[in-house]
């Protein structure tokens, strides 16, 4: 039997108060804002303790609002040697914004994180609510962003992200011939995608949101544990090499029942040969060693070019 090689990773989105402002419809609720405060303080601290227990480094995607609201906790993340990536400012939906607004938020948060990390710019990004605007990839490439964790063309293999896909929406007011057209793939870029997966995300089944129709919050934690183990087991059976990227939030995973599930899952995964827990940046480095972007692909701007453009050199 061929040797297995598995790179597993935790991506932690510190949505906290920003999540209620931008996505969870709790911006007028003192109770929901309080829940966000728990996430940015107690939730973050507990996840840091868990990662330290298992000697793991994770990738934390930090909205600008969370960085400025919880500087002490974010400093602990940085000082523990975890990777830090972009996640908007107030968890705002990129699809609802103009290109100028998207650029302003990226410029602001890119500068914030670079300064916070002692001049080291962020390499990766997660789109708030995993909604990627049609111009986002090109915008991130212009800032030298190397990878994204928002799309789902695959679920256990990294790949180079395309930009410019075109599809035709159904318009029942017009003849069918006008909208019966297949998707037209865009152009492959040099930005690596570490796949996002709603089924490997803690928040949809485990976080109650009063004003969101499909909100859950009380799903049996062992059902989620088995769901995640089933994904891992299938990948382990079918692939000699794969990645296993999980997405979690201190809003949810900072609570006892979920933390205990993570501990059981980590120990289960660690019971398999060939597994290594890494940051998503390390997944990207590994992928680039094995796969080259297509000739002529739009590549991330070089760090020195970005620094010069932004006056950070």
VOPAGU-2260 file (C-alpha; in pm, 1 decimal, decimal comma):
REM VOPAGU-2260
SITE   aa  ch    i         X         Y         Z
SITE  UNK   A    0       0,0       0,0       0,0
SITE  UNK   A    1     143,6     341,6     -97,4
SITE  UNK   A    2     250,9     568,7     184,6
SITE  UNK   A    3       1,4     835,6     275,4
SITE  UNK   A    4      85,2    1204,9     292,1
SITE  UNK   A    5    -176,0    1426,0     453,6
SITE  UNK   A    6    -149,4    1796,8     531,2
SITE  UNK   A    7    -421,5    1900,5     774,1
SITE  UNK   A    8    -493,5    2254,9     885,3
SITE  UNK   A    9    -720,3    2468,0    1098,0
SITE  UNK   A   10    -833,1    2798,6     950,8
SITE  UNK   A   11    -975,0    3015,3    1229,2
SITE  UNK   A   12   -1200,9    3306,6    1134,9
SITE  UNK   A   13   -1230,4    3554,8    1421,5
SITE  UNK   A   14   -1566,9    3690,9    1313,0
SITE  UNK   A   15   -1659,2    3798,3    1668,1
SITE  UNK   A   16   -1842,3    4133,9    1673,1
SITE  UNK   A   17   -1759,8    4192,1    1304,8
SITE  UNK   A   18   -1969,3    3890,1    1210,6
SITE  UNK   A   19   -2278,1    4040,0    1372,5
SITE  UNK   A   20   -2213,9    4374,1    1202,4
SITE  UNK   A   21   -2161,2    4235,9     854,4
SITE  UNK   A   22   -2341,8    3905,2     816,1
SITE  UNK   A   23   -2535,7    3765,2    1110,9
SITE  UNK   A   24   -2803,9    4036,0    1142,0
SITE  UNK   A   25   -2724,8    4118,2    1502,4
SITE  UNK   A   26   -2595,6    4473,6    1467,9
SITE  UNK   A   27   -2885,6    4614,8    1674,6
SITE  UNK   A   28   -2868,1    4349,9    1945,9
SITE  UNK   A   29   -2666,8    4410,6    2262,0
SITE  UNK   A   30   -2699,0    4035,8    2329,8
SITE  UNK   A   31   -2546,6    3936,5    1995,0
SITE  UNK   A   32   -2267,8    4193,1    2031,2
SITE  UNK   A   33   -2198,4    4035,0    2369,7
SITE  UNK   A   34   -2169,2    3695,3    2200,6
SITE  UNK   A   35   -1916,2    3849,1    1963,2
SITE  UNK   A   36   -1718,6    3979,0    2259,5
SITE  UNK   A   37   -1705,0    3625,8    2402,0
SITE  UNK   A   38   -1565,9    3501,4    2070,2
SITE  UNK   A   39   -1290,1    3761,1    2056,1
SITE  UNK   A   40   -1179,9    3700,9    2413,6
SITE  UNK   A   41   -1273,3    3369,0    2575,5
SITE  UNK   A   42   -1314,3    3182,9    2246,1
SITE  UNK   A   43    -977,1    3292,3    2110,4
SITE  UNK   A   44    -800,0    3213,1    2438,1
SITE  UNK   A   45    -946,3    2861,3    2451,2
SITE  UNK   A   46    -851,2    2779,4    2093,3
SITE  UNK   A   47    -497,6    2905,5    2153,1
SITE  UNK   A   48    -476,1    2676,9    2455,2
SITE  UNK   A   49    -597,6    2379,6    2249,1
SITE  UNK   A   50    -347,2    2439,1    1968,8
SITE  UNK   A   51     -68,4    2472,3    2223,8
SITE  UNK   A   52    -175,3    2142,7    2385,7
SITE  UNK   A   53    -129,6    1958,5    2055,9
SITE  UNK   A   54     173,9    2162,4    1942,8
SITE  UNK   A   55     -11,7    2284,8    1633,4
SITE  UNK   A   56      17,2    2604,4    1431,2
SITE  UNK   A   57    -304,2    2728,3    1269,3
SITE  UNK   A   58    -394,6    3004,6    1024,1
SITE  UNK   A   59    -604,6    3280,4    1178,8
SITE  UNK   A   60    -801,6    3504,6     941,9
SITE  UNK   A   61    -863,0    3826,3    1130,9
SITE  UNK   A   62   -1109,9    4099,2    1026,5
SITE  UNK   A   63    -975,0    4448,5    1083,0
SITE  UNK   A   64   -1253,1    4515,6    1331,7
SITE  UNK   A   65   -1146,5    4214,5    1540,8
SITE  UNK   A   66    -781,1    4318,6    1529,8
SITE  UNK   A   67    -860,9    4666,8    1657,8
SITE  UNK   A   68   -1120,1    4550,4    1913,1
SITE  UNK   A   69    -917,8    4260,7    2056,9
SITE  UNK   A   70    -551,6    4365,1    2019,8
SITE  UNK   A   71    -434,9    4170,3    2326,4
SITE  UNK   A   72    -580,1    3839,9    2207,3
SITE  UNK   A   73    -457,2    3893,9    1850,1
SITE  UNK   A   74    -108,7    3967,3    1982,0
SITE  UNK   A   75    -112,4    3629,8    2159,2
SITE  UNK   A   76    -197,4    3464,2    1826,0
SITE  UNK   A   77      90,9    3640,6    1653,9
SITE  UNK   A   78     338,1    3581,1    1934,7
SITE  UNK   A   79     253,0    3208,4    1945,0
SITE  UNK   A   80     379,2    3178,8    1586,8
SITE  UNK   A   81      49,1    3122,1    1409,4
SITE  UNK   A   82      -9,9    3246,9    1055,5
SITE  UNK   A   83    -235,4    3552,2    1014,8
SITE  UNK   A   84    -444,5    3627,1     705,0
SITE  UNK   A   85    -704,2    3872,2     574,5
SITE  UNK   A   86   -1079,1    3851,5     638,5
SITE  UNK   A   87   -1222,2    4191,9     547,9
SITE  UNK   A   88   -1292,6    4460,5     807,5
SITE  UNK   A   89   -1648,0    4412,6     941,5
SITE  UNK   A   90   -1725,0    4080,1     771,4
SITE  UNK   A   91   -1893,4    4280,4     495,0
SITE  UNK   A   92   -2021,1    4096,5     188,6
SITE  UNK   A   93   -1787,0    4164,5    -108,7
SITE  UNK   A   94   -2068,1    4096,9    -357,5
SITE  UNK   A   95   -2267,9    4389,3    -216,1
SITE  UNK   A   96   -1983,0    4638,8    -247,3
SITE  UNK   A   97   -1840,6    4848,8    -525,3
SITE  UNK   A   98   -1489,7    4775,5    -649,7
SITE  UNK   A   99   -1374,8    5098,6    -485,2
SITE  UNK   A  100   -1512,9    4986,8    -148,1
SITE  UNK   A  101   -1346,4    4647,8    -184,5
SITE  UNK   A  102   -1015,9    4812,2    -268,8
SITE  UNK   A  103   -1039,8    5056,1      23,6
SITE  UNK   A  104   -1105,8    4773,3     270,6
SITE  UNK   A  105    -826,7    4558,0     130,3
SITE  UNK   A  106    -579,6    4846,3     135,8
SITE  UNK   A  107    -671,1    4935,3     493,8
SITE  UNK   A  108    -663,4    4582,2     635,4
SITE  UNK   A  109    -352,1    4484,6     438,9
SITE  UNK   A  110    -167,9    4779,3     598,0
SITE  UNK   A  111    -306,6    4695,2     941,1
SITE  UNK   A  112    -198,8    4332,0     934,0
SITE  UNK   A  113     141,1    4411,1     782,8
SITE  UNK   A  114     216,5    4661,5    1058,4
SITE  UNK   A  115      76,3    4429,6    1325,5
SITE  UNK   A  116     301,3    4146,2    1204,5
SITE  UNK   A  117     615,3    4359,3    1213,8
SITE  UNK   A  118     628,5    4433,5     842,5
SITE  UNK   A  119     537,4    4081,6     729,7
SITE  UNK   A  120     246,0    4109,9     483,1
SITE  UNK   A  121     -42,0    3861,0     482,7
SITE  UNK   A  122     -16,7    3583,3     224,6
SITE  UNK   A  123    -373,9    3454,8     229,7
SITE  UNK   A  124    -733,7    3568,3     248,1
SITE  UNK   A  125   -1081,6    3440,0     324,0
SITE  UNK   A  126   -1377,7    3623,3     173,5
SITE  UNK   A  127   -1636,1    3710,5     440,3
SITE  UNK   A  128   -1926,2    3465,0     416,3
SITE  UNK   A  129   -1721,9    3294,6     140,0
SITE  UNK   A  130   -1874,1    3533,1    -114,9
SITE  UNK   A  131   -1606,7    3617,6    -371,3
SITE  UNK   A  132   -1681,2    3910,7    -599,4
SITE  UNK   A  133   -1605,6    3879,5    -970,8
SITE  UNK   A  134   -1316,9    4126,6    -943,3
SITE  UNK   A  135   -1177,6    4006,1    -609,9
SITE  UNK   A  136    -911,3    3768,7    -742,7
SITE  UNK   A  137    -750,2    4029,1    -967,0
SITE  UNK   A  138    -761,6    4280,7    -681,2
SITE  UNK   A  139    -591,1    4043,6    -439,7
SITE  UNK   A  140    -329,0    3951,0    -696,7
SITE  UNK   A  141    -239,6    4319,5    -730,2
SITE  UNK   A  142    -161,7    4318,8    -357,1
SITE  UNK   A  143      56,5    4009,8    -385,1
SITE  UNK   A  144    -187,0    3776,6    -208,8
SITE  UNK   A  145     -72,9    3421,3    -280,2
SITE  UNK   A  146    -374,4    3216,5    -178,4
SITE  UNK   A  147    -744,4    3216,2    -106,1
SITE  UNK   A  148    -961,1    2994,9     113,3
SITE  UNK   A  149   -1313,8    3070,2     -11,9
SITE  UNK   A  150   -1388,1    2859,2    -319,9
SITE  UNK   A  151   -1489,5    2497,5    -370,4
SITE  UNK   A  152   -1381,5    2358,7    -708,2
SITE  UNK   A  153   -1229,3    2068,0    -512,7
SITE  UNK   A  154   -1249,3    1959,7    -151,1
SITE  UNK   A  155    -917,3    1792,8     -68,4
SITE  UNK   A  156    -668,4    1913,2    -331,5
SITE  UNK   A  157    -524,2    2263,5    -374,0
SITE  UNK   A  158    -542,7    2417,7    -719,3
SITE  UNK   A  159    -477,3    2740,9    -906,4
SITE  UNK   A  160    -779,0    2968,8    -897,2
SITE  UNK   A  161    -954,0    3091,7   -1210,8
SITE  UNK   A  162   -1091,2    3440,2   -1258,4
SITE  UNK   A  163   -1348,9    3560,9   -1507,5
SITE  UNK   A  164   -1583,0    3262,0   -1522,4
SITE  UNK   A  165   -1903,4    3359,1   -1705,2
SITE  UNK   A  166   -2248,3    3208,7   -1669,2
SITE  UNK   A  167   -2597,1    3298,3   -1785,5
SITE  UNK   A  168   -2872,7    3338,9   -1529,1
SITE  UNK   A  169   -3223,9    3219,9   -1610,4
SITE  UNK   A  170   -3459,3    3498,7   -1715,9
SITE  UNK   A  171   -3813,0    3359,6   -1742,9
SITE  UNK   A  172   -3932,4    3678,7   -1910,5
SITE  UNK   A  173   -3720,8    3599,2   -2217,2
SITE  UNK   A  174   -3715,3    3305,8   -2464,6
SITE  UNK   A  175   -3534,2    2999,9   -2331,1
SITE  UNK   A  176   -3280,8    3017,8   -2614,2
SITE  UNK   A  177   -3145,0    3339,8   -2462,4
SITE  UNK   A  178   -3034,1    3174,2   -2140,5
SITE  UNK   A  179   -2956,1    2815,4   -2238,1
SITE  UNK   A  180   -2576,6    2853,5   -2231,3
SITE  UNK   A  181   -2304,8    2659,4   -2046,0
SITE  UNK   A  182   -2052,4    2813,1   -1810,4
SITE  UNK   A  183   -1752,5    2967,1   -1983,5
SITE  UNK   A  184   -1436,1    2910,0   -1777,6
SITE  UNK   A  185   -1217,9    3212,4   -1719,4
SITE  UNK   A  186    -840,4    3227,3   -1698,7
SITE  UNK   A  187    -624,4    3040,9   -1451,7
SITE  UNK   A  188    -417,7    3262,0   -1223,4
SITE  UNK   A  189    -115,3    3209,2   -1004,4
SITE  UNK   A  190    -324,6    3236,0    -686,9
SITE  UNK   A  191    -353,7    2904,9    -502,8
SITE  UNK   A  192    -690,5    2794,8    -369,0
SITE  UNK   A  193    -703,1    2603,2     -41,4
SITE  UNK   A  194   -1058,8    2474,3     -79,9
SITE  UNK   A  195   -1340,1    2594,9     141,5
SITE  UNK   A  196   -1606,5    2344,1     238,1
SITE  UNK   A  197   -1937,5    2423,2     407,6
SITE  UNK   A  198   -1946,2    2065,3     538,3
SITE  UNK   A  199   -1615,1    2117,6     720,0
SITE  UNK   A  200   -1720,9    2449,6     875,2
SITE  UNK   A  201   -1835,6    2462,6    1236,9
SITE  UNK   A  202   -2057,1    2769,5    1212,7
SITE  UNK   A  203   -2357,8    2675,3     992,3
SITE  UNK   A  204   -2475,5    2381,4    1204,9
SITE  UNK   A  205   -2357,8    2502,3    1545,4
SITE  UNK   A  206   -2428,9    2875,8    1574,0
SITE  UNK   A  207   -2775,1    3012,1    1646,1
SITE  UNK   A  208   -2864,0    3339,4    1470,4
SITE  UNK   A  209   -3207,5    3477,2    1553,7
SITE  UNK   A  210   -3273,8    3650,2    1220,7
SITE  UNK   A  211   -3119,7    3397,9     980,5
SITE  UNK   A  212   -3375,5    3147,5     840,0
SITE  UNK   A  213   -3144,3    2846,3     814,7
SITE  UNK   A  214   -2982,4    2897,6    1153,5
SITE  UNK   A  215   -2925,3    2584,2    1361,8
SITE  UNK   A  216   -2717,2    2595,4    1676,6
SITE  UNK   A  217   -2819,7    2276,6    1856,9
SITE  UNK   A  218   -2706,8    2004,4    1615,9
SITE  UNK   A  219   -2569,4    1705,1    1804,7
SITE  UNK   A  220   -2196,2    1764,6    1821,6
SITE  UNK   A  221   -2123,2    1397,0    1764,1
SITE  UNK   A  222   -2309,9    1413,3    1434,5
SITE  UNK   A  223   -2072,3    1687,9    1323,5
SITE  UNK   A  224   -1776,5    1490,6    1454,9
SITE  UNK   A  225   -1882,2    1186,8    1253,1
SITE  UNK   A  226   -1941,4    1403,5     945,8
SITE  UNK   A  227   -1587,3    1538,6     964,6
SITE  UNK   A  228   -1441,5    1193,7    1029,9
SITE  UNK   A  229   -1632,8    1056,7     730,4
SITE  UNK   A  230   -1472,2    1321,1     508,1
SITE  UNK   A  231   -1128,9    1235,4     641,3
SITE  UNK   A  232   -1186,7     860,4     607,9
SITE  UNK   A  233   -1300,1     889,0     246,6
SITE  UNK   A  234   -1004,4    1108,0     151,3
SITE  UNK   A  235    -765,0     873,8     330,5
SITE  UNK   A  236    -906,6     572,7     146,8
SITE  UNK   A  237    -916,8     731,4    -199,5
SITE  UNK   A  238    -606,4     952,3    -210,7
SITE  UNK   A  239    -242,4     886,4    -132,8
SITE  UNK   A  240    -188,9    1261,6     -89,5
SITE  UNK   A  241    -449,1    1517,0      14,1
SITE  UNK   A  242    -513,9    1821,0     227,4
SITE  UNK   A  243    -771,2    1843,2     506,2
SITE  UNK   A  244    -853,7    2211,5     568,1
SITE  UNK   A  245   -1102,8    2282,8     845,4
SITE  UNK   A  246   -1276,4    2615,5     905,7
SITE  UNK   A  247   -1367,8    2711,9    1260,9
SITE  UNK   A  248   -1475,7    3019,2    1454,1
SITE  UNK   A  249   -1410,9    3105,2    1820,5
SITE  UNK   A  250   -1778,3    3212,9    1823,8
SITE  UNK   A  251   -1863,3    2842,0    1804,8
SITE  UNK   A  252   -1548,9    2641,5    1869,4
SITE  UNK   A  253   -1472,7    2837,8    2184,5
SITE  UNK   A  254   -1756,3    2655,8    2362,6
SITE  UNK   A  255   -1688,8    2341,4    2568,0
SITE  UNK   A  256   -1887,4    2086,8    2367,5
SITE  UNK   A  257   -1713,5    2190,4    2044,3
SITE  UNK   A  258   -1366,4    2209,1    2198,2
SITE  UNK   A  259   -1400,1    1854,2    2324,0
SITE  UNK   A  260   -1507,5    1745,8    1975,9
SITE  UNK   A  261   -1196,6    1909,1    1827,3
SITE  UNK   A  262    -975,0    1725,9    2073,7
SITE  UNK   A  263   -1131,5    1392,5    1979,6
SITE  UNK   A  264   -1098,6    1473,7    1609,2
SITE  UNK   A  265    -734,3    1580,1    1635,2
SITE  UNK   A  266    -647,6    1261,8    1822,0
SITE  UNK   A  267    -838,1    1054,5    1565,7
SITE  UNK   A  268    -657,5    1217,3    1272,0
SITE  UNK   A  269    -324,0    1181,8    1451,9
SITE  UNK   A  270    -386,9     808,1    1475,8
SITE  UNK   A  271    -328,9     776,1    1100,6
SITE  UNK   A  272      12,4     746,0     938,4
SITE  UNK   A  273     144,8    1028,4     726,1
SITE  UNK   A  274     -50,1    1314,7     884,9
SITE  UNK   A  275     105,7    1654,8     955,7
SITE  UNK   A  276     -71,7    1962,6    1093,5
SITE  UNK   A  277      45,6    2274,4     909,9
SITE  UNK   A  278     -61,1    2629,7     833,6
SITE  UNK   A  279    -242,2    2702,1     509,5
SITE  UNK   A  280      62,3    2897,9     396,9
SITE  UNK   A  281     266,9    2580,5     432,5
SITE  UNK   A  282       8,2    2394,3     225,1
SITE  UNK   A  283      59,1    2655,9     -46,0
SITE  UNK   A  284     437,7    2623,4     -34,5
SITE  UNK   A  285     409,8    2247,0     -68,3
SITE  UNK   A  286     170,5    2274,8    -363,2
SITE  UNK   A  287     389,4    2526,4    -547,8
SITE  UNK   A  288     686,8    2293,8    -523,8
SITE  UNK   A  289     488,8    2030,0    -713,4
SITE  UNK   A  290     267,1    2233,8    -947,1
SITE  UNK   A  291     353,2    2535,8   -1158,0
SITE  UNK   A  292      99,8    2793,8   -1269,6
SITE  UNK   A  293      22,7    2804,4   -1641,3
SITE  UNK   A  294     251,4    3009,8   -1858,0
SITE  UNK   A  295     109,1    3357,0   -1894,9
SITE  UNK   A  296    -116,3    3327,2   -1587,5
SITE  UNK   A  297    -180,8    3643,9   -1390,8
SITE  UNK   A  298      55,6    3611,9   -1094,6
SITE  UNK   A  299      56,6    3776,5    -749,2
SITE  UNK   A  300     252,3    4099,6    -746,2
SITE  UNK   A  301     594,6    4065,5    -587,1
SITE  UNK   A  302     618,1    4181,9    -223,3
SITE  UNK   A  303     872,6    4451,1    -305,0
SITE  UNK   A  304     645,8    4588,6    -578,2
SITE  UNK   A  305     350,7    4602,9    -340,7
SITE  UNK   A  306     560,0    4766,1     -67,5
SITE  UNK   A  307     682,1    5031,5    -308,5
SITE  UNK   A  308     332,6    5098,3    -443,4
SITE  UNK   A  309     192,1    5138,5     -91,8
SITE  UNK   A  310     481,1    5341,1      42,8
SITE  UNK   A  311     585,4    5064,0     283,0
SITE  UNK   A  312     931,0    5004,7     137,7
